[in-house]
Amino acid sequence: MTPLPFTRPSIDEDTIQSVAAVLRSGWLTGGPKVREFEAALSAYLGGRPVRSFNSGTAALEVALRLCGIGAGDEVITTPLSWVATANVILNVGAKPVFVDVDPATRNIDPERLQAAITPATRAIIPVDLAGLPVDRDQLYAIARSSGLRVIEDAAQSMGACWRGQRIGSFGDLICISFHANKNMTTGEGGCLVLADESQIPLAEKLRLQGVVRSPDGGMEVDVAGGKFNLTDIAAAIGLGQLRQLESFTARRRELARRYFERFDRTLGCGLPVANFTDSNWHMFQILLPLGRLRISRGEFLERMRAREIGVGVHYPAMHLFSLYRAMGYKQGDFPHAEKIGREIVTLPLFPAMQDADVDRVCVAAAEILREAQG
Ligand SMILES: *Cc1c(COP(=O)(O)O)cnc(C)c1O
């Protein structure tokens, strides 16, 4: 059988040609393609200003700095995400304050937010895990009533919606990733959706060393910015991906539906929320019924991989990493995130997958789990 990865980007021939054209153009770093890509992203996201970055992490860090968040400030986020989400809070000198997830959505539990807000809280960073959007109505109601900024870590949410409205087309600041594993990619890259034009100069300044150029050829620097700019090579990939994004999302939804049809419910696995309208199905993730199995998650992963089926873990609860334990977080602080972090497995899902691939994954998982229940 051919190996099935857990994800794989789909790059069409037009995109490859457009990258070759950039390589031949003599201009490789940020230039005309970056500006074209930013305009296309803005058009896709309802017209709000968008600036590109060389990673989603960079977009998050600049968003925090745009809000003036730093030492002495607290930022609320979920413990169940890629560690970038909390690392950026530390990197600007602020304190990440974790709030447990809702076990149904696996996203930060809006009901628990209020209790975590202190006088030092400045912002909330929600994450749409696997592309299932956090409840924006509840989130923004709480943020508004407490005067907090919302920096959406929508790294996984490109193409997703909240009640039919595109993620990134409304809200405060929205950060999206174009890492190779995301629903659309630039290889590495990301973007930040700004609320209005007035934020553009500072976002651009923080993106490139803090430099501001004047028309007379002069230059001024009053803040140490980062080195966060995207290349035209990457932007050309992004333009090709954006053209296909709607079809990618539609195909992901079809494949997710097929998982629900084919995955054996009697195995006792936890399935994701069956949302086929708003979620972009960045990942299809099951929870293993470890209490009923004679094998560990590691053994399950190994047995799937032995059948050449790619699987992954996204993510262990990050407050249990030694970096965050050193800040006082410990086992037992966020029981839902910890349990999901122990049990979660990402199954293959990407636009080029065939229906038969889904069936093969479901059969393999069923055989392995049934044998392990013994
Ligand atoms: C991918 C991801 C990031 C970081 O994006 P990069 O482009 O890899 O820097 C941040 N948060 C979440 C939830 C992600 O999935």
The ligand as an ORCA input file, in Angstrom:
! r2SCAN-3c Opt
* xyz 0 1
  C       0.761     26.745     13.267
  C       0.283     27.418     14.503
  C       0.915     28.573     15.024
  C       2.189     29.105     14.504
  O       2.222     29.333     13.157
  P       3.653     29.291     12.420
  O       3.339     29.774     11.054
  O       4.128     27.876     12.463
  O       4.558     30.204     13.162
  C       0.359     29.175     16.124
  N      -0.757     28.710     16.697
  C      -1.382     27.618     16.239
  C      -2.639     27.171     16.890
  C      -0.867     26.924     15.146
  O      -1.496     25.829     14.704
*
